[in-house]
Amino acid sequence: MRGKAYFVLLLLFFSLGFASAEHYIPQWVKPGVYFTYSAITNTTVNWTAPHAPSVLVIIYNVSGEPVGIYYRGNVTMTFLILDVSSDMATIKLTVSGDGVVVRTLGNVTPIWNEKDIVNVDTFGNQSLIYLKRLELESMYLINLTTGYVYDLRGNRYGRTLLWYNPYLKLGDYLFTSPGELNVTVSKIETLNETFLTFYRPFRPPTIIIMTSPFNVKMGNALQVGGKAMAFYDPSTGFLLSFLGVGWADFQACGFLTFMGSTRAFPEGDGLKLGGLLLSDTNAEAVGNKVPYETSTSPLLYVYLLSVAGAIIVSTRR
């Protein structure tokens, strides 16, 4: 009898352990809470030039056809929690920015306003549409029991990027790339330096989640390769910055790849990294202070730079 009791307690222990590994919801997950991230250029660019630099590159699935979108001016990305019902949160993702080039192969359903068109260049079946600005909106779902992301049709895409999950470990599945490769957690590191965002500085530690590498080839015209990195404040669970070529939240919104990097960094003393940086939120920064080591290996910074440099976008006409 005593053996059975021990077995039941052991089974309960493991059940709670596996449940907690999946079930993590920050206190601020409630309707009306938003997070805005920005990529800002620090120079005036001729965004209508064919090869002007971009601060955000998106490959967008428009009725089954991949469309390249290049934001060359300032851009913002906002996650808004519309509703929390039972174990599901409904999220609206809005991306907006200025000086945009849309690259299409063949005819696609317009995702822009005609009044924003500045010019159109055509090369065979390829078109470049130059726009004053472009705003894209989409909604998706997050299962608050598992942290998995779904589109509105019920298709699952992987774990959410939106908040820090302290139970993630090396090798955990994150999402599947458009090239059908399973992308997993390849590295979890702690940065022991103040992390600068456009919203405010965040004192250490900062947690970095890095993915395994993957390559995405879209038709014969675009190839994207590299890793993705997410930077979090573990005390509040806030996502501070995203750098890389995609995540499940973007895929659920039809963004096959999503890669941005600011060119104008926040003022102050601390770590200045690219990516889309937190610029505004109304979430309450509640949480327990997380202890950290007083030093960080300089090799980690070299690694971060090498990962950022490994992100490659190539186009061919």
N, C-alpha and C positions, 0 to 999 in steps of 0.2 A: 504493500500500500504506500509505504514511504517512497519507494522507487518511482511509483506512478506520480506521486505528488511532485518529486523532483523533475520528472520528465515534463509535466504540465508547466511548471515554473520555467524550465529551460525553453520550452516551446513558446511560452508567452514572451520571454526575454528576446528571443530571436525575432518573433513577430513584430514586437515593438521596434526592434532595431531596424528591420527592413522597412517598416512603415515610416520611421523617422528619416530614413535615408531618401525617401521619395517626397515626403510631405513637409514642405517648408514654405510658409507664407509670411512676408514682412507685415508688420502692423499697419503700414500705410496703404496696403492694397484695399482700396475702397473707391466707389464711384466718384468721379470728379478730380481725382489725382492725376497729374500730368508730369511728364519729364520731357524737356526740350534739349536737344543736342545740336551743336552748330559746328560748321566748318567755314572758316572765314579766310578770304584772300587778303594779303597785305599789300598788293600791288594792283594798279589799274592795268587790266589786260584787254587786248583786242580779241574779245571772245568770239567774234565772227571769223577770225583767222582759222584755217583748216586744222592747224596743229597746236592751238593754244592750250595751255595746261588746264586740267579740271581739278576741282576740289572734291567732287563726288561723281562716281561712275556707277550707273545702274544698268543691268540687263533686265528688262521688264518683259514679262510674258503677256503679250497682247493678243488674245484669241488664238493662242497656240504659236504665235510668231514672236521670236526674240527681237526686241527693239533696244538699241543702245541709247542711253540718255546720259549726257555729259553736262553737269552743272559747272560753269566756269566762274560764276560770281558767288556771292555769299549764299549759303544754304542752311536750312534748319530741318530737323527731324523731330516730330513730337509724338510721344506715346500718351494717349489719353484713355484712362479707364472709364468706359461708358457705363458698365453695369457689372455687378457681382451677384450672381444668382446661383444658389446651391453650391456646386463645386466648380463653376465656370466663371471666368472673368472675360468680358467682351472688351477688346482693345481697338481703338482707332489709331492708325498710323498715318500721319500726314507729313509729306516731304514737299518743301517749297523752296524756290531759289530763283536767282536772276541769271541772265546770260546763259541760255541753255541751247545745246545742240542735240537734236534727236536724229538718230541714224537708223534708217529702215532699209530692209531688203524686200522689194516688191511693195504691193499695196497693203496697208494696215489701217485699222480703224483709228481715226485721229484721237489722240489723248490730250490734245492741246486746244486752246481757243484760237480761232482764226485771227482775231484782232492782235494776238501776240506775235504773229509771224513777221519776221524782219526780212528773211530771204530764204530761198530754196535752191540748193544745188543738186543736180542729178548726174550720176555716173552709171550708165547702163540701167540695171534694175535697183541700184542703190541711190537713196535720197538722203540729203542732209537738210534738215529743217531748223533754221535759226530762229529762236524765240526770245522775246524780252524776258519772259518768266514762265515758269511751269509749276503747277501744284498737283500732286498726286495724293489720293486718299484711298485707304483700304481698311477693312476690318478683319480681325481674326480673334481666335479664342485661346485662352490658357486654362488648362485643367489645373485647378488649385490643389488637387490631391496628389498629382504626379509631377506637375511642372511641365507637362508636354503641351505643345502648340498644335492647333488645328485651324484649318481654314473653315469658312462658313458652310462648306459642303461636307464637313466631317473628316477630311483627309488629315492624317497626322504627319508632322514634319520634324519632330525632335524636341529637345529641351529649350525652354525660353532663355533668352539673353537678358531679360529686363531686370532681374534682381539676382543677387548673390546667393547661391545655394552652398552652405558650409559643408554639406555632406557629399559633394562631388569628389571623385577620386580619379587617379590616373587610369586611363583606359575606358572610362565611362563613355557611353554613346552620347553624342550631341545632336547630330543631324546627318542626313544623307545629301551629298552634293548632287547638282544636276547631272554630273557624270556617273551617278549611281555608286559613288564611293562612300562608305561609312566613315564619318569624321568623328574622332574621339578626343578626349582630353589627353594631350601629350605632355603638358607641364603645368604645375600649379606652384607659383612662386610668391614670395612676399617682398615688396619694396618698402624699405624703411626710410622713406623720405616724403616730405610734404608733396602732395600731388595737386598741381594747379589745374583748375577748370575756369571757364568763364563765369560760373555761378559763384564759387568761392574756393579758397584753398581747403584741402582735406588733409589733416594731419595723419601721420603714419599710424598703422600700416596700410598699404594698398595691396590687394590680392590680384594676381594676374592669372587668368585662365587662358591657356594657349591650346589651339587645336592641332591635330595632325595635319600634314600638308595635303592639298588636293589641287587638281587641275580641272578646269572647265573649258571645253571647246564648244563654241556656239556656231554651228554651221562652218563655213569656210572663211569667215571674216573676222572673228573675234576669239581670242584665247586669253583666259585669266588663270593665274596660278599663284599659289602661296599658302599662307596660313591665316587664321583669324585670331585676334587677341581681345579679351575683354578685361577691363580694369574696374575693380570694385572697392568700395569702402565697406569693410566687413562689419563695422559697428552699426551702420544704418541699413546695409544691404543695397545701397544706391549703386547703380551702374554709372561710373564716372566717365568712361571713354570706351569707344569701340574702334578697332583698327583691323582691317582684313578684307576678305572677299565674300563674306556672307554669314548667315545664321538662320535658324529655323523660323524666327519671327518674320524675317524678310521674305523667305520663301513662301510662307503662308499668305503673304500679301501679293504674290506674283512676281517678286523681285528675285530673279534667279541668282544674281550676284549683286552685292551692295558694298561699295568700297569708297570711303571718303577719308580725307586728311586735311586738317586746317593748315593754313600758311601764315596765320597771325596768332601768336601764342599769348596766353594771359600774362599780365604783369605780376611781378613778385618773385620771391625766392622759393624755389622748389623745382620739382621735376616737370619739364616741359616736353610732352610727347604729342605726336600727331594724332590723327583719327578724328572722330566726331566727339567733341567735348561737351559735357554737361554745361548748359547755359542758363537753365531756369527750371524750377520745380515748385510745387506747392505742398509737397509731401513733408510731413513732420519728421525731422531727423532724430527719431527716437531709437535707442539701442544702448547696449552696454559697451563700454570702452574695451577694445581688444588689445591685449598686451603684444609686444613685438620685440624682436632683437634690435640691438642698437647699431648693427652694421649690416651692410648688404654687399655681397661679393661684386666687385667691378665686372666680373665676367658676365653677370646677368645683363648689365647695360649693353655690353657688346652683343649678347645674344638678341636683345630686343632690337637693336639696330640692324642686325643681320636678318631677322624675321621681316622687319619693315622693308628692307631692301629686296627681299625675296618675292615681294608682291609684284607681279608683272602683268601688264596689259599690253597686248599687241594687236594691231589692226592691219588688215591688208585689203586693198581694193581689188 
